[in-house]
Amino acid sequence: MAVKAAQVNAKTRGELGSRANKKLRDQGLLPGVVYGHKEAIIPITMHRKEVVNHLNLGAHVFDLTLDGTSQKVLVKDVQYNHLGTEVIHVDLARVSLDEKVKVTVPLELKGEPKGTADGGVLQQIIKQLDVECLVLEIPEIIRHNVGEMGLNSVLHVKDIAMPHGVRVLQDGELIVATVKEVLEEVVETPAEGATAEPEVIGRKPTEEEAAAAAEGAGAAKGEAKPEAKKKE
């Protein structure tokens, strides 16, 4: 299913800079720019909530109404705050309907691999695909059924069927997912009744240990010392 162009209204903005942009965001607006097709770069503002909702739904293309005219634009870059929780700026590139664009699309694996019955676990390594297609053929999401994957199976990029008119840009040999048995790590426990602690290299002995060692050394020295002859 291709992504439909989302309707977004915008206005040109005069003030630029981080201080002016913060003031806009405080008012519920989102700063951005429109560029491309050898036309001028135009700083704009949009309703933040409206744009974020479209982005969360996977929209890549906007029908942008600006100064009374409508144009199709592609979301080229979305900037977030330092916490990665809030959209603070969006770059939009002008596009035409017969133009091929490069975008990143989510990849969803469907079904349960038959290898799970043999103790296998599905591990997805690649969760997004870089693709090229016409503007109005951008898929909302790419899905692949993994039900036939057996134990120790490997899924590559080249194994995923692309929608009509969509070409994947990544290396076909890249591994997308595997079904492998996950072995639990066995932790050895000491035998019952064993209380001896392992020796710690470089550990400083306690006062009691030092005293006991000194006493033992002294006793050993006394046993080794020959008896002095009694002076007659």
C-alpha positions in Angstrom: 0.0 0.0 0.0 1.5 3.3 -1.1 1.7 6.3 1.2 -0.8 9.0 0.3 0.3 12.6 0.3 -0.7 14.2 3.6 -2.3 17.7 3.5 -0.2 20.3 5.4 -0.7 24.1 5.5 2.3 26.3 5.9 3.3 30.0 6.1 6.5 31.8 5.2 8.5 33.0 8.2 10.6 36.1 8.4 12.6 35.7 11.6 15.4 33.2 11.5 17.7 31.8 14.2 17.4 29.5 17.2 15.8 32.2 19.4 13.1 32.9 16.8 12.5 29.1 16.3 12.1 28.5 20.0 9.5 31.2 20.1 7.6 29.5 17.3 7.8 26.1 19.0 6.5 27.6 22.2 3.4 28.7 20.2 2.8 25.2 18.9 4.4 25.9 15.5 7.2 23.9 13.8 9.9 25.7 11.7 11.1 24.1 8.5 12.4 24.9 5.0 11.3 24.0 1.4 13.9 23.7 -1.3 14.8 21.9 -4.5 14.0 22.0 -8.3 16.5 24.9 -8.6 14.0 27.3 -6.8 14.6 29.5 -3.8 14.9 28.1 -0.3 11.8 29.2 1.6 11.7 29.2 5.5 8.3 28.1 6.6 6.2 27.4 9.7 3.6 24.6 10.1 1.4 23.4 12.9 3.6 21.1 14.9 0.9 18.7 16.1 -0.4 18.2 12.5 3.0 17.5 11.1 4.0 15.1 13.9 0.8 13.2 13.5 1.5 12.6 9.8 5.1 11.6 10.5 4.0 9.1 13.2 1.7 7.5 10.6 4.6 7.0 8.2 4.0 9.9 5.8 6.8 10.7 3.4 5.1 13.0 1.0 3.1 16.2 1.8 0.7 18.2 -0.3 2.0 21.5 1.0 -0.2 24.6 0.7 1.9 27.7 0.9 0.8 31.2 0.1 -2.3 29.9 -1.7 -0.5 27.4 -3.9 -0.1 23.7 -3.5 3.0 21.7 -4.2 4.2 18.2 -3.5 7.2 17.9 -1.1 9.2 15.0 0.2 10.3 14.8 3.9 14.1 14.8 3.6 15.2 15.4 7.1 13.5 15.5 10.6 15.5 17.1 13.4 14.9 16.2 17.1 15.9 17.8 20.4 18.9 16.5 22.3 16.7 13.9 24.0 15.3 12.6 20.7 11.7 13.1 22.0 10.5 16.2 20.2 10.5 17.2 16.5 12.1 20.7 16.3 12.7 21.2 12.5 11.7 19.6 9.2 13.4 19.9 5.7 11.1 19.4 2.7 12.2 18.9 -0.9 10.1 19.8 -3.9 9.2 16.8 -6.0 7.2 16.0 -9.1 4.9 13.0 -9.7 7.2 11.4 -12.4 10.3 11.8 -10.2 12.0 8.8 -8.5 13.0 9.4 -4.9 15.1 7.6 -2.3 13.4 6.9 1.0 13.7 4.6 4.1 10.7 2.4 4.7 10.0 0.2 7.8 10.3 -3.6 7.4 7.9 -5.8 9.2 8.3 -9.6 9.5 5.0 -11.5 9.7 4.2 -15.0 10.9 5.9 -17.5 13.1 8.9 -19.4 11.7 8.4 -23.2 11.7 11.9 -23.4 13.2 10.6 -22.1 16.5 9.1 -25.6 17.0 12.6 -26.9 17.1 13.8 -24.4 19.7 14.7 -21.6 17.3 14.3 -17.9 18.0 13.7 -15.3 15.3 16.2 -12.4 15.5 15.5 -9.4 13.2 18.7 -7.5 12.3 17.5 -5.0 9.7 14.3 -3.2 10.5 14.3 -0.6 7.7 15.0 -0.8 4.0 16.4 2.0 1.7 14.4 2.0 -1.5 13.9 4.0 -4.7 10.6 4.6 -6.4 8.2 7.2 -7.8 6.8 9.7 -5.3 3.3 8.2 -5.2 4.5 4.6 -5.1 6.4 5.0 -1.8 5.2 2.0 0.3 3.9 2.7 3.8 5.6 -0.4 5.1 7.2 -3.5 3.6 6.0 -6.8 5.0 7.6 -10.3 4.6 6.3 -13.6 5.8 8.8 -15.7 7.7 6.6 -18.7 8.3 8.7 -21.0 6.1 12.0 -20.2 7.9 13.4 -23.4 9.6 16.0 -23.8 12.3 19.3 -22.1 11.3 17.6 -20.3 8.4 19.0 -17.0 7.2 16.9 -14.3 5.5 18.8 -11.9 3.1 17.7 -8.6 1.6 17.5 -10.3 -1.8 14.9 -12.7 -0.5 12.3 -10.0 0.2 9.8 -9.3 -2.5 9.5 -5.6 -3.3 6.2 -3.9 -4.2 5.7 -3.0 -7.9 7.9 -0.2 -9.0 10.1 -0.3 -5.8 13.8 -1.0 -6.0 15.8 -1.8 -2.8 19.1 0.0 -2.6 20.9 -2.1 0.0 23.3 -5.0 -0.8 21.2 -8.1 -1.4 23.6 -10.3 0.7 22.9 -8.3 3.9 21.3 -10.5 6.6 17.8 -9.3 7.6 17.0 -12.1 10.1 18.0 -15.5 11.4 16.3 -18.4 13.2 18.7 -19.9 15.6 18.7 -21.8 18.9 19.7 -19.6 21.8 21.7 -21.6 24.3 21.4 -20.7 27.9 24.7 -20.0 29.7 25.3 -22.6 32.5 26.6 -21.0 35.7 28.6 -23.5 37.8 27.7 -23.5 41.5 30.0 -24.6 44.3 29.5 -28.1 45.8 27.3 -28.3 48.9 29.2 -27.5 52.0 32.0 -25.8 50.2 32.6 -22.4 51.8 36.1 -21.5 50.7 36.3 -18.2 48.9 38.3 -17.9 45.7 41.6 -16.2 46.0 41.6 -12.6 44.9 44.8 -11.4 43.2 46.1 -8.2 44.7 43.7 -8.3 47.7 45.1 -6.8 50.8 45.1 -9.2 53.8 43.1 -8.3 56.9 44.8 -7.6 60.2 43.7 -11.0 61.5 45.2 -12.7 58.5 48.4 -10.8 58.7 48.8 -11.6 62.4 48.1 -15.3 61.9 50.6 -15.4 59.1 53.3 -13.6 61.2 52.6 -16.0 64.1 52.9 -19.0 61.9 56.1 -17.7 60.4 57.6 -17.1 63.9 56.6 -20.6 65.0 58.2 -22.2 62.0 61.4 -20.1 62.6 61.5 -21.3 66.2 61.3 -25.0 65.2 64.1 -24.6 62.7 66.5 -22.8 65.2 69.0 -25.2 66.8 69.2 -25.4 70.5 71.8 -23.2 72.1 74.5 -25.1 74.1 74.2 -24.6 77.8 77.2 -22.7 79.1 78.9 -24.7 81.8 
